[in-house]
Each structure stands twice: as C-alpha cells, then as structure tokens.
C-alpha cells in the first residue's frame, strides 16, 4: 500500500498521498491514521482521534439500545367471583401496563366447582376488554388451559379491517 486517498480531521478530502506522508501528517496533528475503506483503489484513510471516535460510537450504540422498545408481557390474575372494587383496581393495573406499552396476560383462576361455569370467565374477560377499548386490544382470545382461562391484550387500538360498504337497492321498498 504505497498511496492512500486521505481525508483530514474535518472531513475534507486532501487527495491521494503517499502512506508515509499521511502517517507524518497524522503525527504532526496528533491524530490517528485510520483505514476507512481498505478495498477501494487507492485505499481510503482518515485522520481522526480513534479513542474519541470509539467513545462516540459506544455512546451512539448505548443511546440506540435505550431507545429500542422492550415489550414485556405483564400478568394479572383474577378470580371469577371478583368484587367490584378489586376488579377496578386490577383493571387499573392492566390500563397502566398497556399505557406503558406492555402486553398484558389476564388469567382467571378457577377453583373447585367454579370449573363448572367457564362462561363466568368469558364474561369477565369480555368486560375487561370492553372497559379497556381504545387503550388496548385483544391479541389472543380467551382460552382454557387446565384450571386457568387466559387472554392477552396488546397496547394500542386494533388495526381495523376496511369497513364493508353496503349498497342498498334503490328499486326495492
């Protein structure tokens, strides 16, 4: 590698210079000579403070990780014969989780003879879904798993299907 296309510390293209001359410039200006594109002809090198550049890269990656959305599945457990106040408290928790952007798994636990009335669980889960309409939508319909009935809600409003426009017959009536 005798020559490199050199870019200085300000991002200005210096041009094609000998590698020794580029190294000399880097030493004089107290910068590192970094090979940016080794496959180009001639290879592209840049003058920069490698330590500072690496630090900035790490900060950018850290910021990107911070902004990346992490969705958690939160869980709330209810009983079929839940009291009104308790229900309101639990629905408040679900609402808060949905507003924070988390999915929520709502579980209704059946005990003993309550198993004979799964319709109570369905009604309760429908009530939860109705109370939280607009804040979240049902991602997974209620289903029984052993003695538990589960439903998953996701934040936001459900992507609605295109409404069917009904054409009425002007000749009937």
N, C-alpha and C positions, 0 to 999 in steps of 0.2 A: 504494500500500500504506500505508494510514493506521494500521491496527492489526494487531498480531500476537498470537498466543497464546504467551506466554512461559514457558519452563521455565528455572529457575535452575541454577547450577553444581552443586547437589546432586541435581538430577533432580526437584525439587519443582515442581509446576505453580503459577505465580504467577497466571495468568489472562490475560485479554485486556487489553492495554495499548497505548497509542499507540506508534508506532515511535520517535518522538523520546525518549519516556520510557524505552523499552527500551535505546536507544543510550546514554542518560545513565546508566542503571544499570550497563551494561557498562563504561563509562569509570570510574565510581566504584569498581567492584570489580576493575578491571584485568583484564577478560576480553574476549573477542571475542563479538560477536553473530552467530551462525551460523544461516542459514536451513536448517532441517531438512526441512520439508515445504512447499515453495512452492505446491503445487497445492491444499492444504487451504484451507478458508474458515473463519475467517481463517488466513493462513499461520502455520506453527509455527516459532518461532525459539528458540534456546537460547543460554545464556551458557556459554562454555567457553574454555579456553586452547587455541586452534586448533593452535598449534605442538606442544603436549604431546599433544593428541588425534591429530594426524597421525603423530607419532612412535610412539604406541601402536598405531595401525593398521598402520604399517610393520613393527613388531615382531611383531604377530599374523600378518601375511602371511608373514614370514620363518619363523616357527615352523611355520606350516601347510606351507610348502614343505619344511621339514626333515622333517616327519612324513610327507609324501607318499611313498609307496613307489615307488622307482625300480627296476624289474627290468631286469637286464641279461642278455643271452644270452652266457654264457661258453662257451668252446670248448676241447675236449680232443681231441687226435689220438692214435690208436693204430695199431698195425700188426697184421696177422693173426697173426703168429708172435711175439707179445709174451711176454717172460719173466715168470714168476710174480711176482717182486719188483717189476718195472716195472709190471705190471698192478695190484698192490696200491697202489703209490704213486699211479698215475693215478686209481684208484677213490677213494682218499682225497681227492684234489683235487675230484673230482666231488661226493663227500659233503659236503665243506666248502662248496662253492658252493651246493649245494641247501639246506644248513642256514642259509646267509646269505640265502636267499630268491631266488636267481638261477635262471634256466633254464640248462640245460647242453646244448650241441650236441656229441654224441660222434661223431667222424669216424674211420672206419677207412680208411686209405690202402692201396690195393693197388698193387703194383709187378710189372711183368713177368708171369711165369707165375702169380702169385698170383690174377690175374683169373680163372683157370680154376676157382677154388674159392670162390665167393662164400658158400657155406654156412659156411665158417670165420668169416666176418664176422658172419653172422647169429647163429651160436652164441656168439661173443664178446659181441655186443650183448645177447643174451638173458641171458648170465651177469652182465653189468653191471647190467641191470635187476633180476635176481633178487637180487644182492648188495645193492642199494640199495632194496629193497622196504620200504615204511614211511617212508622218508626222502623219496623222490621217486617219481613215476610216469611212464610213457612217454606223452608227449604226442603225439609223431609216431613212428609205427612205422618200423623200419629200411627205407631205400630207397636204391637205387643211383643215383648221379649221376656219370656218367663213370667215373673210376677210384676214386671215393670212395663209401663207404656211410655214410649219416648217420642219426642217431636223436636226437630231442630229448626230454629229461627235464625235468619241472617239479617244483618243491618240493611237499611235502605228500603225502597219500595220495589215490589216485584216488577220485572220488566213485563209490561202488559202486552198481550198479543194484539194485533191490529183488530180494531172493532169491525164486526161484520155489519155492513150497511144493508139494511133490509129494504128492498124495493117493493112498494105496495102497488097493487094493480089498480090503475085509475078507472078501469071499466067495471070493477066489482063494487057493489054497495048499494 
